[in-house]
Amino acid sequence: MAIGLWAAGPAMAEPVIPRSELPGLGGAGARQPVDAKAAPWRSLGRVQTELGSRCTGALIAPDRVLTAAHCLLSPRAGGVVQPGSIHFLLGYAAGRYTAHARVAAFRLAPGYQPASRGPASADWAILHLAAPLAEAPPLPLAPARAADTLMLGGYQQDRAEVILADTACRLLGLRRGQDGPVLLHDCAGTRGASGAPLLRRDPNGDWSVIGIAVAAIRGQSGGLGIPAQAILP
């Protein structure tokens, strides 16, 4: 069955879409605001460029943030923005944030082509912060497992000042795309959630990132992600 996908962000880089037409949400109100100071959300932040685009990222090391590669695109130039024009606002909520860092450099996934915004299986980037952030613990990457119970939260177009999260969703499957592995999930999330981590709570209570959201499904809840095993060194 063909699935109509829409890139899940960045918010504000393109014309605002009416709430009723936003992809990835479906009809149910699965998303709720969460406390940006509580685990695991305290390790998330807003990735924003000086061109006005906004996405979501997760701290995976004191000086590294994982996000979607298409969040770094410069629509006018047809390439990517300069690293120094990207900011990471850790724990952002309603204009306040726990810490701020400018990006010194970034690494795009091998094979990602900014001009064509793809392939989707390579739509990830790691931001190298100009200074490490010690205000929140980094989230480790871990391989996805079939039928994982997940959570997805990010700074989404319809309420970009807070983290909206679906805290009870599932991994639907892993598959091999034309250019690499992708995963399907039923977590509600829309534009601005690009780069947001797909989170799993392990039996010992720790949180891990099993992938990132990169596209939303038209007309229903869920979307496409990149599994952590495609990002792990």
C-alpha positions as CSV (number, residue, x, y, z in Angstrom):
1,M,0.0,0.0,0.0
2,A,1.4,3.4,-0.9
3,I,1.7,5.9,1.9
4,G,1.5,9.7,1.3
5,L,4.4,11.2,3.2
6,W,5.1,14.9,4.0
7,A,8.4,16.1,5.4
8,A,7.7,16.7,9.1
9,G,9.4,20.1,9.2
10,P,10.9,22.5,9.5
11,A,8.1,24.7,10.9
12,M,7.9,28.2,9.5
13,A,10.4,27.5,6.6
14,E,7.3,27.1,4.4
15,P,3.8,28.6,4.5
16,V,1.8,27.6,7.6
17,I,-0.6,24.8,7.0
18,P,-4.1,24.9,8.6
19,R,-4.4,22.6,11.7
20,S,-7.0,20.5,9.9
21,E,-4.6,19.7,7.1
22,L,-1.5,18.9,9.1
23,P,-0.1,15.5,8.3
24,G,0.8,12.9,10.9
25,L,-1.9,13.6,13.4
26,G,-5.1,11.8,12.4
27,G,-8.3,12.5,14.2
28,A,-7.4,11.6,17.8
29,G,-5.9,14.0,20.3
30,A,-2.9,11.8,21.2
31,R,-0.5,14.7,21.9
32,Q,-0.2,16.5,25.2
33,P,2.1,19.2,26.5
34,V,4.9,17.7,28.6
35,D,7.3,19.3,31.2
36,A,10.5,20.3,29.3
37,K,12.4,20.0,32.6
38,A,11.5,16.3,33.2
39,A,13.1,13.2,31.8
40,P,13.4,12.4,29.0
41,W,12.2,15.8,27.6
42,R,14.9,17.8,29.4
43,S,17.4,16.3,26.9
44,L,15.5,17.7,23.9
45,G,15.7,21.2,22.5
46,R,14.6,23.4,19.6
47,V,16.9,23.6,16.6
48,Q,16.5,26.9,14.8
49,T,18.2,28.8,12.1
50,E,18.6,32.5,11.5
51,L,16.4,32.0,8.4
52,G,13.5,31.3,10.8
53,S,13.1,27.5,10.5
54,R,12.5,25.4,13.6
55,C,12.9,21.7,14.2
56,T,13.6,19.4,17.2
57,G,16.8,17.8,18.3
58,A,18.1,15.6,21.0
59,L,21.4,15.8,23.0
60,I,23.3,12.6,22.4
61,A,26.6,13.8,23.8
62,P,27.4,16.9,25.8
63,D,28.4,18.7,22.6
64,R,26.4,16.7,20.0
65,V,22.8,17.0,18.9
66,L,20.9,14.6,16.6
67,T,18.3,16.1,14.2
68,A,17.0,15.8,10.7
69,A,19.2,16.9,7.8
70,H,16.4,18.7,6.0
71,C,16.2,21.1,9.0
72,L,19.5,22.6,7.9
73,L,18.4,23.4,4.3
74,S,18.6,26.9,2.8
75,P,15.6,27.1,0.5
76,R,17.0,30.1,-1.5
77,A,20.5,28.8,-1.9
78,G,19.5,25.2,-2.6
79,G,22.1,23.9,-0.1
80,V,22.6,24.0,3.6
81,V,22.9,26.9,6.0
82,Q,26.2,28.0,7.6
83,P,26.8,26.2,10.9
84,G,27.1,29.5,12.9
85,S,23.6,30.4,11.9
86,I,22.1,27.4,13.7
87,H,21.2,27.6,17.4
88,F,20.2,24.8,19.9
89,L,17.9,25.8,22.7
90,L,18.0,23.0,25.3
91,G,14.7,22.6,27.2
92,Y,12.9,25.3,25.4
93,A,9.5,26.2,26.7
94,A,7.5,29.4,26.1
95,G,10.5,31.6,25.4
96,R,12.7,30.2,28.2
97,Y,15.3,27.5,27.9
98,T,17.8,25.7,30.1
99,A,20.8,26.4,27.9
100,H,21.8,27.8,24.6
101,A,24.6,26.8,22.2
102,R,25.6,27.9,18.7
103,V,26.6,25.2,16.3
104,A,30.2,25.1,15.2
105,A,29.9,22.4,12.6
106,F,27.7,19.6,11.5
107,R,27.9,16.3,9.8
108,L,25.3,15.2,7.3
109,A,24.5,11.5,6.7
110,P,26.5,10.0,3.9
111,G,24.6,10.2,0.7
112,Y,22.2,12.9,1.7
113,Q,21.6,15.4,-1.2
114,P,20.3,18.8,-0.1
115,A,19.2,19.7,-3.6
116,S,16.7,16.8,-3.7
117,R,16.0,16.7,0.1
118,G,16.8,13.1,0.2
119,P,16.9,10.2,0.3
120,A,14.7,9.9,3.3
121,S,16.8,7.1,4.7
122,A,19.8,9.5,4.9
123,D,17.8,12.5,6.4
124,W,19.8,12.9,9.6
125,A,22.6,15.2,10.8
126,I,24.7,15.5,13.9
127,L,25.3,19.1,15.1
128,H,28.6,19.8,16.8
129,L,28.0,22.5,19.4
130,A,30.5,25.3,20.0
131,A,30.4,24.5,23.8
132,P,29.3,21.4,25.7
133,L,26.1,21.5,27.6
134,A,26.1,19.9,31.1
135,E,22.5,20.9,32.1
136,A,20.9,17.6,30.9
137,P,22.0,14.1,30.4
138,P,22.7,12.9,26.8
139,L,20.3,10.2,25.4
140,P,22.0,7.1,24.1
141,L,21.2,5.6,20.7
142,A,20.0,2.0,20.7
143,P,18.8,-0.4,18.0
144,A,15.1,-0.6,17.4
145,R,13.2,-3.8,18.2
146,A,10.0,-5.1,16.7
147,A,6.8,-3.8,18.5
148,D,8.7,-1.3,20.6
149,T,6.5,1.0,22.7
150,L,7.6,4.5,21.9
151,M,7.1,8.2,22.7
152,L,7.6,11.1,20.3
153,G,7.6,14.8,21.3
154,G,8.7,17.9,19.6
155,Y,8.1,21.6,18.8
156,Q,5.3,21.3,16.3
157,Q,3.7,23.9,14.1
158,D,0.4,24.2,15.9
159,R,2.1,24.7,19.3
160,A,5.7,25.5,18.7
161,E,6.4,27.1,22.1
162,V,6.1,23.8,24.0
163,I,6.9,20.1,23.6
164,L,3.8,18.2,22.4
165,A,4.2,14.5,22.9
166,D,2.5,11.3,22.0
167,T,3.5,9.1,25.0
168,A,1.8,5.8,24.0
169,C,2.6,4.9,20.4
170,R,4.3,2.0,18.7
171,L,7.0,0.9,16.2
172,L,5.1,-0.7,13.3
173,G,8.0,-2.1,11.5
174,L,11.4,-1.8,9.9
175,R,11.9,-2.1,6.2
176,R,14.7,-1.6,3.7
177,G,14.2,1.4,1.5
178,Q,15.9,2.1,-1.8
179,D,18.8,3.7,-0.1
180,G,18.8,2.3,3.4
181,P,16.7,1.2,6.3
182,V,13.6,3.2,7.5
183,L,11.0,2.6,10.2
184,L,7.3,3.1,10.4
185,H,5.6,4.3,13.6
186,D,2.1,5.4,14.6
187,C,3.2,8.3,16.9
188,A,1.3,11.5,16.3
189,G,3.6,14.3,15.2
190,T,3.6,16.9,12.5
191,R,5.7,19.7,11.0
192,G,8.4,20.9,13.5
193,A,8.8,17.4,14.9
194,S,11.4,16.7,12.3
195,G,14.5,15.4,14.1
196,A,12.6,14.6,17.2
197,P,13.8,11.4,18.8
198,L,11.7,8.2,18.9
199,L,12.1,7.3,22.6
200,R,12.0,3.9,24.3
201,R,12.1,3.3,28.0
202,D,14.2,0.3,28.8
203,P,13.4,-2.2,31.5
204,N,15.9,-0.6,33.9
205,G,14.1,2.7,33.5
206,D,16.6,4.4,31.3
207,W,15.6,6.2,28.1
208,S,17.2,5.6,24.7
209,V,16.7,6.9,21.2
210,I,15.7,4.2,18.7
211,G,15.3,6.6,15.8
212,I,14.3,10.1,14.6
213,A,11.2,11.3,12.9
214,V,11.7,12.7,9.4
215,A,8.3,12.5,7.7
216,A,4.6,12.4,8.5
217,I,1.8,10.4,6.9
218,R,-1.0,12.3,5.3
219,G,-4.4,11.8,6.8
220,Q,-3.5,9.6,9.7
221,S,-1.4,9.4,12.8
222,G,2.2,8.3,12.3
223,G,5.1,8.7,10.0
224,L,8.5,7.6,8.8
225,G,11.7,7.5,10.8
226,I,15.4,6.6,10.5
227,P,16.4,3.8,12.9
228,A,19.3,4.4,15.2
229,Q,21.2,1.4,13.8
230,A,21.5,3.5,10.5
231,I,23.1,6.3,12.6
232,L,25.2,4.5,15.0
233,P,28.9,4.5,14.1
